[in-house]
Amino acid sequence: QVAEAVAEPLLGTRRVTLVASGGSSELGVSRLPTEILEVVTKLPAAVEALTGVSVTQ
């Protein structure tokens, strides 16, 4: 459900521009899955910090 909510805004996207900021051997579109996983992984802690509600329990 979390991954779906994170990905939903991209449904209407026609073009994605990726900007590499260094520090990784991955570049371009091959970096996208890693970026998505990082967002999904960090999201529960961010929600809890902002709301005080744990979404992992």
CHARMM-style PDB file with segment names, atoms N, HN, CA, C and O in Angstrom:
ATOM      1  N   GLN     1       0.818  -1.194   0.000  1.00  0.00      PROA
ATOM      2  CA  GLN     1       0.000   0.000   0.000  1.00  0.00      PROA
ATOM      3  C   GLN     1       0.860   1.255   0.000  1.00  0.00      PROA
ATOM      4  O   GLN     1       0.535   2.236  -0.669  1.00  0.00      PROA
ATOM      5  N   VAL     2       1.951   1.224   0.748  1.00  0.00      PROA
ATOM      6  HN  VAL     2       2.215   0.427   1.292  1.00  0.00      PROA
ATOM      7  CA  VAL     2       2.831   2.390   0.792  1.00  0.00      PROA
ATOM      8  C   VAL     2       3.462   2.623  -0.576  1.00  0.00      PROA
ATOM      9  O   VAL     2       3.487   3.753  -1.065  1.00  0.00      PROA
ATOM     10  N   ALA     3       3.970   1.567  -1.191  1.00  0.00      PROA
ATOM     11  HN  ALA     3       3.950   0.649  -0.794  1.00  0.00      PROA
ATOM     12  CA  ALA     3       4.580   1.702  -2.514  1.00  0.00      PROA
ATOM     13  C   ALA     3       3.569   2.209  -3.528  1.00  0.00      PROA
ATOM     14  O   ALA     3       3.907   3.020  -4.391  1.00  0.00      PROA
ATOM     15  N   GLU     4       2.336   1.743  -3.433  1.00  0.00      PROA
ATOM     16  HN  GLU     4       2.061   1.084  -2.733  1.00  0.00      PROA
ATOM     17  CA  GLU     4       1.283   2.199  -4.339  1.00  0.00      PROA
ATOM     18  C   GLU     4       1.026   3.693  -4.156  1.00  0.00      PROA
ATOM     19  O   GLU     4       0.889   4.425  -5.136  1.00  0.00      PROA
ATOM     20  N   ALA     5       0.961   4.139  -2.923  1.00  0.00      PROA
ATOM     21  HN  ALA     5       1.072   3.544  -2.127  1.00  0.00      PROA
ATOM     22  CA  ALA     5       0.716   5.557  -2.647  1.00  0.00      PROA
ATOM     23  C   ALA     5       1.874   6.431  -3.119  1.00  0.00      PROA
ATOM     24  O   ALA     5       1.660   7.547  -3.592  1.00  0.00      PROA
ATOM     25  N   VAL     6       3.097   5.927  -2.990  1.00  0.00      PROA
ATOM     26  HN  VAL     6       3.270   5.020  -2.605  1.00  0.00      PROA
ATOM     27  CA  VAL     6       4.260   6.682  -3.449  1.00  0.00      PROA
ATOM     28  C   VAL     6       4.283   6.761  -4.976  1.00  0.00      PROA
ATOM     29  O   VAL     6       4.643   7.794  -5.541  1.00  0.00      PROA
ATOM     30  N   ALA     7       3.901   5.678  -5.638  1.00  0.00      PROA
ATOM     31  HN  ALA     7       3.609   4.839  -5.180  1.00  0.00      PROA
ATOM     32  CA  ALA     7       3.952   5.623  -7.096  1.00  0.00      PROA
ATOM     33  C   ALA     7       2.764   6.299  -7.771  1.00  0.00      PROA
ATOM     34  O   ALA     7       2.871   6.705  -8.929  1.00  0.00      PROA
ATOM     35  N   GLU     8       1.646   6.427  -7.083  1.00  0.00      PROA
ATOM     36  HN  GLU     8       1.559   6.097  -6.143  1.00  0.00      PROA
ATOM     37  CA  GLU     8       0.419   6.944  -7.693  1.00  0.00      PROA
ATOM     38  C   GLU     8       0.589   8.291  -8.400  1.00  0.00      PROA
ATOM     39  O   GLU     8       0.064   8.448  -9.503  1.00  0.00      PROA
ATOM     40  N   PRO     9       1.290   9.265  -7.827  1.00  0.00      PROA
ATOM     41  CA  PRO     9       1.443  10.539  -8.536  1.00  0.00      PROA
ATOM     42  C   PRO     9       2.170  10.420  -9.877  1.00  0.00      PROA
ATOM     43  O   PRO     9       2.060  11.310 -10.720  1.00  0.00      PROA
ATOM     44  N   LEU    10       2.901   9.340 -10.078  1.00  0.00      PROA
ATOM     45  HN  LEU    10       2.990   8.617  -9.393  1.00  0.00      PROA
ATOM     46  CA  LEU    10       3.632   9.156 -11.333  1.00  0.00      PROA
ATOM     47  C   LEU    10       2.774   8.582 -12.458  1.00  0.00      PROA
ATOM     48  O   LEU    10       3.226   8.512 -13.601  1.00  0.00      PROA
ATOM     49  N   LEU    11       1.541   8.169 -12.151  1.00  0.00      PROA
ATOM     50  HN  LEU    11       1.174   8.225 -11.222  1.00  0.00      PROA
ATOM     51  CA  LEU    11       0.691   7.535 -13.162  1.00  0.00      PROA
ATOM     52  C   LEU    11       0.472   8.416 -14.385  1.00  0.00      PROA
ATOM     53  O   LEU    11       0.448   7.915 -15.509  1.00  0.00      PROA
ATOM     54  N   GLY    12       0.314   9.702 -14.185  1.00  0.00      PROA
ATOM     55  HN  GLY    12       0.334  10.109 -13.271  1.00  0.00      PROA
ATOM     56  CA  GLY    12       0.069  10.607 -15.304  1.00  0.00      PROA
ATOM     57  C   GLY    12       1.329  11.218 -15.886  1.00  0.00      PROA
ATOM     58  O   GLY    12       1.253  12.079 -16.762  1.00  0.00      PROA
ATOM     59  N   THR    13       2.478  10.788 -15.415  1.00  0.00      PROA
ATOM     60  HN  THR    13       2.541  10.089 -14.703  1.00  0.00      PROA
ATOM     61  CA  THR    13       3.744  11.358 -15.863  1.00  0.00      PROA
ATOM     62  C   THR    13       4.079  10.886 -17.265  1.00  0.00      PROA
ATOM     63  O   THR    13       4.016   9.694 -17.566  1.00  0.00      PROA
ATOM     64  N   ARG    14       4.435  11.834 -18.118  1.00  0.00      PROA
ATOM     65  HN  ARG    14       4.486  12.802 -17.874  1.00  0.00      PROA
ATOM     66  CA  ARG    14       4.810  11.492 -19.483  1.00  0.00      PROA
ATOM     67  C   ARG    14       6.323  11.472 -19.667  1.00  0.00      PROA
ATOM     68  O   ARG    14       6.840  10.851 -20.596  1.00  0.00      PROA
ATOM     69  N   ARG    15       7.029  12.164 -18.765  1.00  0.00      PROA
ATOM     70  HN  ARG    15       6.610  12.668 -18.010  1.00  0.00      PROA
ATOM     71  CA  ARG    15       8.486  12.238 -18.907  1.00  0.00      PROA
ATOM     72  C   ARG    15       9.122  12.386 -17.525  1.00  0.00      PROA
ATOM     73  O   ARG    15       8.635  13.138 -16.681  1.00  0.00      PROA
ATOM     74  N   VAL    16      10.205  11.664 -17.313  1.00  0.00      PROA
ATOM     75  HN  VAL    16      10.600  11.053 -17.999  1.00  0.00      PROA
ATOM     76  CA  VAL    16      10.948  11.749 -16.061  1.00  0.00      PROA
ATOM     77  C   VAL    16      12.387  12.137 -16.403  1.00  0.00      PROA
ATOM     78  O   VAL    16      13.017  11.521 -17.262  1.00  0.00      PROA
ATOM     79  N   THR    17      12.897  13.158 -15.725  1.00  0.00      PROA
ATOM     80  HN  THR    17      12.385  13.659 -15.026  1.00  0.00      PROA
ATOM     81  CA  THR    17      14.281  13.573 -15.904  1.00  0.00      PROA
ATOM     82  C   THR    17      15.048  13.205 -14.645  1.00  0.00      PROA
ATOM     83  O   THR    17      14.703  13.648 -13.549  1.00  0.00      PROA
ATOM     84  N   LEU    18      16.082  12.399 -14.802  1.00  0.00      PROA
ATOM     85  HN  LEU    18      16.362  12.040 -15.692  1.00  0.00      PROA
ATOM     86  CA  LEU    18      16.897  11.972 -13.672  1.00  0.00      PROA
ATOM     87  C   LEU    18      18.187  12.774 -13.654  1.00  0.00      PROA
ATOM     88  O   LEU    18      18.854  12.919 -14.678  1.00  0.00      PROA
ATOM     89  N   VAL    19      18.533  13.291 -12.489  1.00  0.00      PROA
ATOM     90  HN  VAL    19      17.991  13.174 -11.657  1.00  0.00      PROA
ATOM     91  CA  VAL    19      19.760  14.057 -12.325  1.00  0.00      PROA
ATOM     92  C   VAL    19      20.653  13.304 -11.350  1.00  0.00      PROA
ATOM     93  O   VAL    19      20.258  13.062 -10.209  1.00  0.00      PROA
ATOM     94  N   ALA    20      21.845  12.933 -11.783  1.00  0.00      PROA
ATOM     95  HN  ALA    20      22.165  13.130 -12.709  1.00  0.00      PROA
ATOM     96  CA  ALA    20      22.782  12.218 -10.922  1.00  0.00      PROA
ATOM     97  C   ALA    20      23.539  13.217 -10.065  1.00  0.00      PROA
ATOM     98  O   ALA    20      24.057  14.218 -10.561  1.00  0.00      PROA
ATOM     99  N   SER    21      23.596  12.930  -8.766  1.00  0.00      PROA
ATOM    100  HN  SER    21      23.175  12.117  -8.363  1.00  0.00      PROA
ATOM    101  CA  SER    21      24.323  13.824  -7.871  1.00  0.00      PROA
ATOM    102  C   SER    21      25.619  13.186  -7.379  1.00  0.00      PROA
ATOM    103  O   SER    21      26.237  13.681  -6.437  1.00  0.00      PROA
ATOM    104  N   GLY    22      26.022  12.118  -7.997  1.00  0.00      PROA
ATOM    105  HN  GLY    22      25.520  11.716  -8.763  1.00  0.00      PROA
ATOM    106  CA  GLY    22      27.272  11.462  -7.629  1.00  0.00      PROA
ATOM    107  C   GLY    22      27.099  10.511  -6.460  1.00  0.00      PROA
ATOM    108  O   GLY    22      26.015  10.402  -5.886  1.00  0.00      PROA
ATOM    109  N   GLY    23      28.165   9.831  -6.117  1.00  0.00      PROA
ATOM    110  HN  GLY    23      29.046   9.919  -6.583  1.00  0.00      PROA
ATOM    111  CA  GLY    23      28.152   8.933  -4.977  1.00  0.00      PROA
ATOM    112  C   GLY    23      27.628   7.547  -5.283  1.00  0.00      PROA
ATOM    113  O   GLY    23      27.587   6.696  -4.394  1.00  0.00      PROA
ATOM    114  N   SER    24      27.230   7.301  -6.502  1.00  0.00      PROA
ATOM    115  HN  SER    24      27.263   7.992  -7.224  1.00  0.00      PROA
ATOM    116  CA  SER    24      26.708   5.983  -6.850  1.00  0.00      PROA
ATOM    117  C   SER    24      27.239   5.577  -8.213  1.00  0.00      PROA
ATOM    118  O   SER    24      27.442   6.417  -9.090  1.00  0.00      PROA
ATOM    119  N   SER    25      27.461   4.281  -8.382  1.00  0.00      PROA
ATOM    120  HN  SER    25      27.296   3.599  -7.669  1.00  0.00      PROA
ATOM    121  CA  SER    25      27.908   3.792  -9.681  1.00  0.00      PROA
ATOM    122  C   SER    25      26.741   3.661 -10.650  1.00  0.00      PROA
ATOM    123  O   SER    25      26.945   3.553 -11.859  1.00  0.00      PROA
ATOM    124  N   GLU    26      25.521   3.670 -10.125  1.00  0.00      PROA
ATOM    125  HN  GLU    26      25.355   3.758  -9.143  1.00  0.00      PROA
ATOM    126  CA  GLU    26      24.338   3.580 -10.976  1.00  0.00      PROA
ATOM    127  C   GLU    26      24.013   4.953 -11.551  1.00  0.00      PROA
ATOM    128  O   GLU    26      24.102   5.964 -10.853  1.00  0.00      PROA
ATOM    129  N   LEU    27      23.640   4.984 -12.810  1.00  0.00      PROA
ATOM    130  HN  LEU    27      23.567   4.163 -13.377  1.00  0.00      PROA
ATOM    131  CA  LEU    27      23.251   6.231 -13.458  1.00  0.00      PROA
ATOM    132  C   LEU    27      21.986   6.023 -14.268  1.00  0.00      PROA
ATOM    133  O   LEU    27      21.669   4.902 -14.666  1.00  0.00      PROA
ATOM    134  N   GLY    28      21.276   7.093 -14.507  1.00  0.00      PROA
ATOM    135  HN  GLY    28      21.534   8.003 -14.183  1.00  0.00      PROA
ATOM    136  CA  GLY    28      20.118   7.065 -15.373  1.00  0.00      PROA
ATOM    137  C   GLY    28      18.989   6.214 -14.847  1.00  0.00      PROA
ATOM    138  O   GLY    28      18.758   6.123 -13.641  1.00  0.00      PROA
ATOM    139  N   VAL    29      18.289   5.590 -15.781  1.00  0.00      PROA
ATOM    140  HN  VAL    29      18.476   5.664 -16.761  1.00  0.00      PROA
ATOM    141  CA  VAL    29      17.081   4.848 -15.440  1.00  0.00      PROA
ATOM    142  C   VAL    29      17.373   3.651 -14.532  1.00  0.00      PROA
ATOM    143  O   VAL    29      16.485   3.220 -13.796  1.00  0.00      PROA
ATOM    144  N   SER    30      18.574   3.111 -14.562  1.00  0.00      PROA
ATOM    145  HN  SER    30      19.295   3.461 -15.160  1.00  0.00      PROA
ATOM    146  CA  SER    30      18.902   1.977 -13.686  1.00  0.00      PROA
ATOM    147  C   SER    30      18.913   2.390 -12.221  1.00  0.00      PROA
ATOM    148  O   SER    30      18.853   1.528 -11.344  1.00  0.00      PROA
ATOM    149  N   ARG    31      18.988   3.675 -11.934  1.00  0.00      PROA
ATOM    150  HN  ARG    31      19.037   4.375 -12.646  1.00  0.00      PROA
ATOM    151  CA  ARG    31      18.986   4.187 -10.559  1.00  0.00      PROA
ATOM    152  C   ARG    31      17.566   4.334 -10.017  1.00  0.00      PROA
ATOM    153  O   ARG    31      17.384   4.368  -8.800  1.00  0.00      PROA
ATOM    154  N   LEU    32      16.562   4.422 -10.877  1.00  0.00      PROA
ATOM    155  HN  LEU    32      16.710   4.394 -11.866  1.00  0.00      PROA
ATOM    156  CA  LEU    32      15.182   4.678 -10.461  1.00  0.00      PROA
ATOM    157  C   LEU    32      14.641   3.661  -9.458  1.00  0.00      PROA
ATOM    158  O   LEU    32      14.080   4.083  -8.447  1.00  0.00      PROA
ATOM    159  N   PRO    33      14.771   2.359  -9.668  1.00  0.00      PROA
ATOM    160  CA  PRO    33      14.261   1.408  -8.664  1.00  0.00      PROA
ATOM    161  C   PRO    33      14.905   1.595  -7.290  1.00  0.00      PROA
ATOM    162  O   PRO    33      14.235   1.463  -6.265  1.00  0.00      PROA
ATOM    163  N   THR    34      16.195   1.899  -7.269  1.00  0.00      PROA
ATOM    164  HN  THR    34      16.739   2.006  -8.102  1.00  0.00      PROA
ATOM    165  CA  THR    34      16.883   2.133  -6.001  1.00  0.00      PROA
ATOM    166  C   THR    34      16.319   3.362  -5.305  1.00  0.00      PROA
ATOM    167  O   THR    34      16.100   3.346  -4.093  1.00  0.00      PROA
ATOM    168  N   GLU    35      16.084   4.426  -6.064  1.00  0.00      PROA
ATOM    169  HN  GLU    35      16.263   4.439  -7.047  1.00  0.00      PROA
ATOM    170  CA  GLU    35      15.519   5.657  -5.498  1.00  0.00      PROA
ATOM    171  C   GLU    35      14.131   5.398  -4.915  1.00  0.00      PROA
ATOM    172  O   GLU    35      13.815   5.889  -3.831  1.00  0.00      PROA
ATOM    173  N   ILE    36      13.306   4.636  -5.620  1.00  0.00      PROA
ATOM    174  HN  ILE    36      13.562   4.237  -6.500  1.00  0.00      PROA
ATOM    175  CA  ILE    36      11.954   4.328  -5.143  1.00  0.00      PROA
ATOM    176  C   ILE    36      12.021   3.534  -3.845  1.00  0.00      PROA
ATOM    177  O   ILE    36      11.284   3.824  -2.902  1.00  0.00      PROA
ATOM    178  N   LEU    37      12.899   2.535  -3.789  1.00  0.00      PROA
ATOM    179  HN  LEU    37      13.497   2.300  -4.555  1.00  0.00      PROA
ATOM    180  CA  LEU    37      13.049   1.743  -2.561  1.00  0.00      PROA
ATOM    181  C   LEU    37      13.518   2.602  -1.393  1.00  0.00      PROA
ATOM    182  O   LEU    37      13.079   2.397  -0.261  1.00  0.00      PROA
ATOM    183  N   GLU    38      14.397   3.552  -1.653  1.00  0.00      PROA
ATOM    184  HN  GLU    38      14.753   3.719  -2.572  1.00  0.00      PROA
ATOM    185  CA  GLU    38      14.867   4.436  -0.585  1.00  0.00      PROA
ATOM    186  C   GLU    38      13.726   5.284  -0.038  1.00  0.00      PROA
ATOM    187  O   GLU    38      13.620   5.473   1.173  1.00  0.00      PROA
ATOM    188  N   VAL    39      12.870   5.797  -0.921  1.00  0.00      PROA
ATOM    189  HN  VAL    39      12.956   5.644  -1.905  1.00  0.00      PROA
ATOM    190  CA  VAL    39      11.721   6.603  -0.483  1.00  0.00      PROA
ATOM    191  C   VAL    39      10.774   5.752   0.355  1.00  0.00      PROA
ATOM    192  O   VAL    39      10.351   6.173   1.432  1.00  0.00      PROA
ATOM    193  N   VAL    40      10.441   4.559  -0.131  1.00  0.00      PROA
ATOM    194  HN  VAL    40      10.785   4.217  -1.005  1.00  0.00      PROA
ATOM    195  CA  VAL    40       9.511   3.681   0.586  1.00  0.00      PROA
ATOM    196  C   VAL    40      10.090   3.267   1.936  1.00  0.00      PROA
ATOM    197  O   VAL    40       9.355   3.160   2.917  1.00  0.00      PROA
ATOM    198  N   THR    41      11.391   3.036   1.995  1.00  0.00      PROA
ATOM    199  HN  THR    41      11.989   3.123   1.198  1.00  0.00      PROA
ATOM    200  CA  THR    41      12.040   2.640   3.244  1.00  0.00      PROA
ATOM    201  C   THR    41      12.024   3.763   4.274  1.00  0.00      PROA
ATOM    202  O   THR    41      11.832   3.507   5.463  1.00  0.00      PROA
ATOM    203  N   LYS    42      12.221   4.993   3.838  1.00  0.00      PROA
ATOM    204  HN  LYS    42      12.377   5.202   2.872  1.00  0.00      PROA
ATOM    205  CA  LYS    42      12.276   6.141   4.748  1.00  0.00      PROA
ATOM    206  C   LYS    42      10.898   6.667   5.134  1.00  0.00      PROA
ATOM    207  O   LYS    42      10.771   7.375   6.133  1.00  0.00      PROA
ATOM    208  N   LEU    43       9.878   6.340   4.372  1.00  0.00      PROA
ATOM    209  HN  LEU    43       9.981   5.764   3.561  1.00  0.00      PROA
ATOM    210  CA  LEU    43       8.547   6.900   4.582  1.00  0.00      PROA
ATOM    211  C   LEU    43       7.946   6.599   5.951  1.00  0.00      PROA
ATOM    212  O   LEU    43       7.427   7.523   6.577  1.00  0.00      PROA
ATOM    213  N   PRO    44       7.984   5.356   6.461  1.00  0.00      PROA
ATOM    214  CA  PRO    44       7.382   5.101   7.777  1.00  0.00      PROA
ATOM    215  C   PRO    44       7.969   5.967   8.895  1.00  0.00      PROA
ATOM    216  O   PRO    44       7.228   6.475   9.735  1.00  0.00      PROA
ATOM    217  N   ALA    45       9.281   6.136   8.910  1.00  0.00      PROA
ATOM    218  HN  ALA    45       9.884   5.723   8.227  1.00  0.00      PROA
ATOM    219  CA  ALA    45       9.908   6.968   9.943  1.00  0.00      PROA
ATOM    220  C   ALA    45       9.492   8.424   9.788  1.00  0.00      PROA
ATOM    221  O   ALA    45       9.282   9.118  10.783  1.00  0.00      PROA
ATOM    222  N   ALA    46       9.373   8.892   8.555  1.00  0.00      PROA
ATOM    223  HN  ALA    46       9.544   8.328   7.747  1.00  0.00      PROA
ATOM    224  CA  ALA    46       8.963  10.275   8.319  1.00  0.00      PROA
ATOM    225  C   ALA    46       7.525  10.501   8.768  1.00  0.00      PROA
ATOM    226  O   ALA    46       7.220  11.523   9.383  1.00  0.00      PROA
ATOM    227  N   VAL    47       6.640   9.554   8.463  1.00  0.00      PROA
ATOM    228  HN  VAL    47       6.888   8.724   7.963  1.00  0.00      PROA
ATOM    229  CA  VAL    47       5.240   9.666   8.885  1.00  0.00      PROA
ATOM    230  C   VAL    47       5.156   9.691  10.406  1.00  0.00      PROA
ATOM    231  O   VAL    47       4.422  10.498  10.976  1.00  0.00      PROA
ATOM    232  N   GLU    48       5.906   8.812  11.062  1.00  0.00      PROA
ATOM    233  HN  GLU    48       6.503   8.156  10.599  1.00  0.00      PROA
ATOM    234  CA  GLU    48       5.879   8.773  12.524  1.00  0.00      PROA
ATOM    235  C   GLU    48       6.434  10.066  13.124  1.00  0.00      PROA
ATOM    236  O   GLU    48       5.895  10.576  14.106  1.00  0.00      PROA
ATOM    237  N   ALA    49       7.498  10.591  12.544  1.00  0.00      PROA
ATOM    238  HN  ALA    49       7.936  10.176  11.746  1.00  0.00      PROA
ATOM    239  CA  ALA    49       8.078  11.834  13.054  1.00  0.00      PROA
ATOM    240  C   ALA    49       7.110  13.008  12.910  1.00  0.00      PROA
ATOM    241  O   ALA    49       7.055  13.887  13.770  1.00  0.00      PROA
ATOM    242  N   LEU    50       6.352  13.014  11.821  1.00  0.00      PROA
ATOM    243  HN  LEU    50       6.397  12.301  11.122  1.00  0.00      PROA
ATOM    244  CA  LEU    50       5.425  14.120  11.569  1.00  0.00      PROA
ATOM    245  C   LEU    50       4.108  13.995  12.325  1.00  0.00      PROA
ATOM    246  O   LEU    50       3.519  14.997  12.730  1.00  0.00      PROA
ATOM    247  N   THR    51       3.646  12.751  12.513  1.00  0.00      PROA
ATOM    248  HN  THR    51       4.125  11.937  12.184  1.00  0.00      PROA
ATOM    249  CA  THR    51       2.302  12.559  13.069  1.00  0.00      PROA
ATOM    250  C   THR    51       2.282  11.883  14.428  1.00  0.00      PROA
ATOM    251  O   THR    51       1.289  11.971  15.150  1.00  0.00      PROA
ATOM    252  N   GLY    52       3.372  11.208  14.786  1.00  0.00      PROA
ATOM    253  HN  GLY    52       4.179  11.137  14.199  1.00  0.00      PROA
ATOM    254  CA  GLY    52       3.389  10.440  16.022  1.00  0.00      PROA
ATOM    255  C   GLY    52       2.727   9.081  15.879  1.00  0.00      PROA
ATOM    256  O   GLY    52       2.620   8.337  16.854  1.00  0.00      PROA
ATOM    257  N   VAL    53       2.284   8.751  14.677  1.00  0.00      PROA
ATOM    258  HN  VAL    53       2.371   9.356  13.885  1.00  0.00      PROA
ATOM    259  CA  VAL    53       1.610   7.484  14.402  1.00  0.00      PROA
ATOM    260  C   VAL    53       2.592   6.528  13.734  1.00  0.00      PROA
ATOM    261  O   VAL    53       3.229   6.875  12.740  1.00  0.00      PROA
ATOM    262  N   SER    54       2.708   5.323  14.286  1.00  0.00      PROA
ATOM    263  HN  SER    54       2.190   5.041  15.093  1.00  0.00      PROA
ATOM    264  CA  SER    54       3.567   4.307  13.696  1.00  0.00      PROA
ATOM    265  C   SER    54       2.776   3.530  12.653  1.00  0.00      PROA
ATOM    266  O   SER    54       1.755   2.920  12.970  1.00  0.00      PROA
ATOM    267  N   VAL    55       3.249   3.552  11.408  1.00  0.00      PROA
ATOM    268  HN  VAL    55       4.079   4.048  11.152  1.00  0.00      PROA
ATOM    269  CA  VAL    55       2.567   2.816  10.345  1.00  0.00      PROA
ATOM    270  C   VAL    55       3.121   1.408  10.183  1.00  0.00      PROA
ATOM    271  O   VAL    55       2.632   0.642   9.353  1.00  0.00      PROA
ATOM    272  N   THR    56       4.135   1.063  10.965  1.00  0.00      PROA
ATOM    273  HN  THR    56       4.532   1.686  11.639  1.00  0.00      PROA
ATOM    274  CA  THR    56       4.733  -0.268  10.846  1.00  0.00      PROA
ATOM    275  C   THR    56       4.107  -1.284  11.781  1.00  0.00      PROA
ATOM    276  O   THR    56       4.408  -2.474  11.681  1.00  0.00      PROA
ATOM    277  N   GLN    57       3.246  -0.850  12.685  1.00  0.00      PROA
ATOM    278  HN  GLN    57       3.002   0.116  12.767  1.00  0.00      PROA
ATOM    279  CA  GLN    57       2.623  -1.780  13.626  1.00  0.00      PROA
ATOM    280  C   GLN    57       1.219  -2.112  13.203  1.00  0.00      PROA
ATOM    281  OT1 GLN    57       0.538  -2.883  13.878  1.00  0.00      PROA
TER     282      GLN     57
END
